[in-house]
Amino acid sequence: MRRKSVTLLLIGSLVLSMAACTAGGENPGTAASAQIELVDPVNAEISYEEAARRNLYDTKIFAATVVPYIEEYSADYAFQFGSYGAYYGEKVKAGQELILADTENIDKQIKEKKEYILTMEEEYEDYVKKQTEALEEQRALEERFYREMKKNESSRPAEFLTNDDGESVANPAYAEWKVGYDFNEGCYRIAKNDGDIIERDLEQRKTLFEMDVKHQRYLLKSLQKTRSKTTVSTRTSGEVVALRGFDRDNLYVPAEVPVAAVGDMSQKLLRCEYVNNNTIKKAKEVYALIDGVKYEVEYHSISTDEYVRLSANGGKVYSTFSLLNAGDEVQIGDYVVFPSSEAMITIVTKELEDVVSVPKDAIKKDDAGRYVYVYRDGKTDYVPIQTGYSDGVYTEVTEGLAAGDKVLYTPDQKVTAEKTVKLEKGDYGTDFSERAQLLYASDYSQRNTVEYGTTYFVEYQVELFQHVNKGDVIATVRVEPDKLGLARNELRLSRLQERFADYKEKNKDHTEEEYYVTAVENYEEQIKDVKEIIAEQKADFATTKILAEKTGVIIGRAEYKAESIVQKDAYIAAIADENYCYVEVEDPNQILQYGNQVEVAYVDGEEKEHSTYGTVVSMSRMGVSSDLQTDKTEVLLPKDEIATILQGVFSGAWWDRYRYTVKAKVRSMDNVVLVPRAAVYDYGGGMTYVYVKDENGNAKAQSFVSGGHNDSYYWVVQGLTEGMEVCLK
């Protein structure tokens, strides 16, 4: 192995830079790209860095969010949106409806189908009655002529007689009898045939009717079944964390597409950018760091097919970890003054502790391998070395050097231990501030419910933004009754009851038969439906007031003039649920997380500034599928302050709703080691260094794993501890 040595001739004084650790600009490991040319310098200053024992890391950091276990729900059948059964942040129980259909159309179909079946049965009953009467008449004629025939047969004379000459001759009496008999027999046959035809028609009509009515009842049950399924319900108890938005331009709830999600807050998970299975398998250690505390985690792997499915149509795939040893100190969404929702998933692939290392750029390479120049006893020696892991800035030296060896290396600028700061633990976070608008989750449309008769408007009994309780009078009206329609239904009820009584009397000996039980159920249902319609008609005719169907605040109303005709389901007023009042803020980067407590600044009715605290109640895109992701974040306002907050709205135009600002300290960590940015050298790719003041008072480069930074600080995941003294640039 070759060896080079050069003696440096010093003219004047030999100036040796004895700094144990030097660095410059943004790279303490930058060296001249050209191989050092060994010459006898004059007035030269030797620049070197001592080989030192350091910790080197190959670590990946993933920003994660503490989220609950979430289940998403979709509709079995597409239907027209009607209303929400629960809102963002609302606690729900298993089986509770989350989204309900607008059933007006299907209710109308059900009603029409019932009326159609009723009409079919009435027409069939009328047909049967008439045909039965005709059949009875024909059977009576048949019986009459049959008796005449039998009577004729009993008095039948001889067809031939014997005269005095002993010859056989026709009997005149027989010919007369024959005429009468043939007439009666013909009438009998005609009457019987006509009766048989009526009877056959009755049987055929009965068969067709039973088939037809059975089909119509099947269609009715299908409609009723569809109506019963025109809701989206939760199978788990928890809190509503996501809802798909519906409005006038988007009225239909699609089938088999997630439209709502419920989170089980008792189950805490971590969700972060996608981490593949191989990364986890190769990792030496995987843990979560939350508020400076390490927690064990369990990785939830997904198959290739699942990854493809989740990433279809541009969807983003996230990884999930279970927290194995977290208690109440880890909460969903809390931060800073309130505990933090931000966590770091740390994946350590390689971690070398206390290994001899030198700047990567101080290492050269020739045909024989890698080498460095070491300054010893006034000379520079060529020293071959063996290397190990490199973090891109410093490289492990496994053979050839010892700690303290002075390796020739020229950084851009020197770092000294003249200006230092001790590391302390503290709270880390980034400020968030955005304008927001006021929203109500529920904008219930109070409509005219009078279906029977003609409704005439009288006057409103409420003003805009007035609080109303369920049952309060919204407006007064008068109704002109439809007396003809009422009489028609009362007649229909009377006929049904009569037919039902007749049917039971005729079939009193067959009450155990299936057909009898089915028929009785149908009669009873028809009678019940007609009674309900009659009751509704009478109630509508007596209506003089439109009553609030919800408790809340009046946020809109129609402008009817006195004596204006108000159609069925016509809009009367809008009532908002005061218990669920939100501010909505644009948050395209999904900075805010479910459960975060945020400050909401607002202006009251006197234009004075105030602030309160609200809770983020919409799940970020990390927690839900692409079908439920949105760039907007909903913040639930405290119920006991809504009245005060609304005064700012009441004092001006309702549409002047952007009088709110959401403020928060986000992506925060509590009780973590903070490093001033002025002390950090960041090379990208997770490589961060500081210079630490050692026991000799010299500056020594030290790597550390950072969880991120803001304008003032980096926070430490691994590699630095509280109390260390670091050098400032």
URKAZI-V884077 format. One record per backbone hydrogen bond with DSSP energy under -1.0 kcal/mol. CO is the residue of the C=O (numbers start at 0). NH is the residue of the N-H. E is the energy in kcal/mol with one decimal. If there is no record, write none. Layout:
BEGIN
CO|NH|E / CO|NH|E
END
This chain:
BEGIN
3|381|-1.4 / 14|45|-1.1 / 19|49|-1.5 / 23|26|-2.4 / 26|29|-1.2 / 38|40|-1.1 / 45|16|-1.2 / 46|408|-2.0 / 48|406|-2.1 / 50|403|-3.5 / 51|356|-2.4 / 53|354|-2.8 / 55|351|-3.0 / 57|348|-2.5 / 57|349|-1.6 / 59|346|-2.7 / 61|344|-3.1 / 63|342|-2.2 / 64|270|-2.1 / 66|268|-3.5 / 68|263|-3.2 / 70|261|-2.4 / 72|258|-3.0 / 72|259|-1.3 / 74|255|-3.1 / 78|252|-3.6 / 79|101|-3.1 / 82|99|-3.2 / 86|89|-2.3 / 89|239|-2.1 / 91|237|-2.2 / 92|95|-2.4 / 95|233|-2.4 / 97|84|-2.9 / 97|85|-1.1 / 98|231|-2.5 / 99|81|-2.7 / 99|82|-1.7 / 100|102|-1.1 / 102|106|-3.3 / 103|107|-2.0 / 104|108|-2.0 / 105|109|-2.6 / 106|110|-2.6 / 107|111|-2.7 / 108|112|-2.6 / 109|113|-2.5 / 110|114|-2.4 / 111|115|-2.5 / 112|116|-2.5 / 113|117|-2.5 / 114|118|-2.7 / 115|119|-2.7 / 116|120|-2.5 / 117|121|-2.5 / 118|122|-3.0 / 119|123|-2.7 / 120|124|-2.8 / 121|125|-2.6 / 122|126|-2.6 / 123|127|-3.2 / 124|128|-2.5 / 125|129|-2.5 / 126|130|-3.1 / 127|131|-2.7 / 128|132|-2.2 / 129|133|-2.4 / 130|134|-2.9 / 131|135|-2.6 / 132|136|-2.1 / 133|137|-2.4 / 134|138|-3.0 / 135|139|-2.1 / 136|140|-2.3 / 137|141|-3.0 / 138|142|-2.5 / 139|143|-2.4 / 140|144|-2.9 / 141|145|-2.2 / 142|146|-2.2 / 143|147|-2.0 / 144|148|-2.3 / 145|149|-2.5 / 146|150|-2.6 / 147|151|-2.8 / 148|152|-2.9 / 149|153|-1.9 / 152|155|-1.2 / 158|170|-2.5 / 160|168|-4.0 / 162|165|-1.9 / 166|162|-3.0 / 168|160|-4.0 / 170|174|-1.6 / 171|175|-1.7 / 172|176|-2.7 / 173|177|-3.2 / 174|178|-1.6 / 175|179|-1.7 / 176|180|-3.0 / 177|181|-2.9 / 178|182|-1.8 / 179|183|-2.2 / 180|184|-3.1 / 181|185|-2.6 / 182|186|-2.6 / 183|187|-2.5 / 184|188|-2.7 / 185|189|-2.6 / 186|190|-2.8 / 187|191|-3.0 / 188|192|-2.9 / 189|193|-2.9 / 190|194|-2.4 / 191|195|-3.1 / 192|196|-2.6 / 193|197|-2.2 / 194|198|-2.8 / 195|199|-3.0 / 196|200|-2.9 / 197|201|-2.5 / 198|202|-2.3 / 199|203|-2.8 / 200|204|-3.2 / 201|205|-2.6 / 202|206|-2.6 / 203|207|-2.8 / 204|208|-3.1 / 205|209|-3.0 / 206|210|-2.2 / 207|211|-2.9 / 208|212|-3.7 / 209|213|-1.9 / 210|214|-2.0 / 211|215|-2.5 / 212|216|-2.5 / 213|217|-1.9 / 214|218|-2.4 / 215|219|-2.3 / 216|220|-2.8 / 217|221|-2.3 / 218|222|-2.3 / 219|223|-2.7 / 220|224|-2.8 / 221|225|-2.8 / 222|226|-2.7 / 223|227|-2.0 / 224|228|-1.1 / 226|229|-1.2 / 228|230|-1.4 / 229|100|-1.4 / 231|97|-3.9 / 231|98|-1.6 / 233|94|-4.0 / 237|91|-2.8 / 238|262|-3.1 / 239|88|-2.9 / 240|618|-3.0 / 241|260|-2.2 / 246|249|-1.3 / 250|80|-4.2 / 252|78|-1.7 / 258|243|-2.8 / 259|72|-3.2 / 260|240|-2.1 / 260|241|-1.3 / 261|70|-2.4 / 262|238|-2.2 / 263|68|-1.2 / 263|266|-1.8 / 266|68|-1.1 / 267|322|-1.1 / 268|66|-2.8 / 269|320|-2.5 / 270|64|-2.3 / 271|318|-2.4 / 275|279|-1.4 / 276|280|-2.4 / 277|281|-2.3 / 284|347|-3.1 / 286|345|-3.3 / 287|294|-3.0 / 288|343|-1.5 / 289|292|-1.8 / 292|289|-2.7 / 294|287|-2.7 / 295|323|-2.3 / 297|321|-2.6 / 302|306|-2.3 / 303|307|-2.4 / 304|308|-2.3 / 305|309|-2.7 / 306|310|-2.1 / 310|313|-1.0 / 311|314|-1.3 / 318|271|-2.1 / 319|299|-2.6 / 320|269|-3.0 / 321|297|-1.8 / 326|329|-1.5 / 334|337|-2.2 / 340|65|-1.9 / 342|63|-3.2 / 343|288|-2.3 / 344|61|-2.4 / 345|286|-2.2 / 346|59|-2.6 / 347|283|-2.8 / 347|284|-1.7 / 349|57|-3.2 / 351|55|-2.5 / 354|53|-2.7 / 355|396|-2.8 / 356|51|-2.0 / 357|394|-2.8 / 358|361|-1.7 / 359|362|-1.4 / 363|370|-1.9 / 365|368|-1.1 / 368|365|-2.9 / 369|384|-2.4 / 370|363|-3.2 / 371|382|-3.1 / 372|407|-3.3 / 373|380|-3.3 / 375|378|-2.4 / 377|7|-1.1 / 378|375|-3.6 / 380|373|-2.5 / 382|371|-2.2 / 385|397|-2.2 / 385|398|-1.4 / 388|395|-3.0 / 392|359|-3.3 / 393|390|-2.1 / 394|357|-1.8 / 395|387|-2.5 / 398|385|-2.1 / 401|404|-2.2 / 404|50|-3.0 / 405|374|-3.0 / 406|48|-2.7 / 418|727|-2.9 / 420|725|-2.7 / 422|722|-2.6 / 423|673|-2.7 / 425|671|-2.3 / 427|668|-2.1 / 429|665|-3.4 / 431|663|-2.3 / 433|661|-3.0 / 435|659|-1.1 / 436|583|-3.0 / 438|581|-3.2 / 443|574|-3.2 / 445|571|-2.9 / 445|572|-1.7 / 447|568|-3.2 / 453|479|-3.0 / 454|565|-2.3 / 455|477|-2.2 / 456|562|-3.4 / 458|475|-2.9 / 462|465|-1.5 / 465|553|-2.5 / 467|551|-2.4 / 468|471|-2.5 / 471|547|-3.1 / 473|460|-2.9 / 474|545|-3.2 / 475|457|-2.4 / 475|458|-1.1 / 477|455|-3.1 / 479|453|-2.4 / 480|482|-1.1 / 481|485|-1.8 / 482|486|-2.5 / 483|487|-2.3 / 484|488|-1.8 / 485|489|-2.2 / 486|490|-2.2 / 487|491|-2.1 / 488|492|-2.3 / 489|493|-2.0 / 490|494|-2.4 / 491|495|-2.3 / 492|496|-2.4 / 493|497|-2.0 / 494|498|-2.5 / 495|499|-2.5 / 496|500|-2.1 / 497|501|-2.5 / 498|502|-2.8 / 499|503|-2.2 / 500|504|-2.0 / 501|505|-2.6 / 502|506|-1.7 / 504|507|-1.0 / 506|509|-2.1 / 509|512|-1.7 / 512|516|-2.0 / 513|517|-2.6 / 514|518|-2.3 / 515|519|-2.6 / 516|520|-2.2 / 517|521|-2.2 / 518|522|-2.6 / 519|523|-2.8 / 520|524|-2.3 / 521|525|-2.5 / 522|526|-2.8 / 523|527|-2.4 / 524|528|-2.5 / 525|529|-2.4 / 526|530|-2.4 / 527|531|-2.4 / 528|532|-2.2 / 529|533|-2.5 / 530|534|-2.6 / 531|535|-2.6 / 532|536|-2.8 / 533|537|-2.5 / 534|538|-2.4 / 535|539|-3.0 / 536|540|-2.5 / 537|541|-1.2 / 539|542|-1.4 / 543|476|-2.2 / 545|473|-3.3 / 545|474|-1.3 / 547|470|-2.7 / 551|467|-3.1 / 552|575|-2.6 / 553|464|-3.8 / 555|573|-2.9 / 560|563|-2.0 / 563|456|-3.1 / 566|569|-2.0 / 569|447|-2.2 / 571|557|-2.1 / 572|445|-3.4 / 573|554|-2.3 / 574|443|-2.3 / 575|552|-2.0 / 576|579|-1.2 / 579|440|-1.9 / 580|636|-2.6 / 581|438|-2.9 / 582|634|-2.5 / 583|436|-2.1 / 584|632|-2.6 / 586|589|-2.0 / 592|595|-2.5 / 595|615|-2.6 / 597|613|-2.7 / 598|662|-3.2 / 599|611|-2.0 / 600|660|-2.1 / 601|609|-2.9 / 603|606|-2.1 / 607|603|-2.6 / 609|601|-2.6 / 611|599|-3.2 / 613|597|-2.5 / 614|635|-3.0 / 615|594|-3.0 / 619|622|-1.8 / 624|627|-1.7 / 630|586|-3.7 / 632|584|-2.4 / 633|616|-2.5 / 634|582|-2.0 / 635|614|-2.0 / 637|640|-1.6 / 640|644|-2.5 / 641|645|-2.8 / 644|647|-1.1 / 645|649|-2.9 / 646|650|-1.8 / 648|651|-1.4 / 652|655|-1.5 / 654|656|-2.0 / 656|658|-2.0 / 659|435|-2.6 / 660|600|-3.0 / 661|433|-2.0 / 662|598|-2.7 / 663|431|-3.2 / 665|429|-2.7 / 668|427|-3.3 / 671|425|-2.5 / 672|715|-2.5 / 674|713|-2.6 / 675|678|-2.2 / 676|679|-1.3 / 677|728|-2.3 / 680|688|-2.3 / 683|686|-1.4 / 686|682|-2.7 / 687|703|-2.1 / 688|680|-3.0 / 689|701|-3.4 / 690|726|-3.5 / 691|699|-2.6 / 693|696|-1.9 / 697|693|-3.0 / 699|691|-3.5 / 701|689|-2.3 / 704|716|-3.4 / 704|717|-1.5 / 707|714|-2.0 / 711|676|-2.3 / 712|709|-2.4 / 713|674|-2.9 / 714|706|-2.5 / 717|704|-3.7 / 720|723|-1.7 / 723|422|-3.0 / 724|692|-3.0 / 725|420|-2.1
END
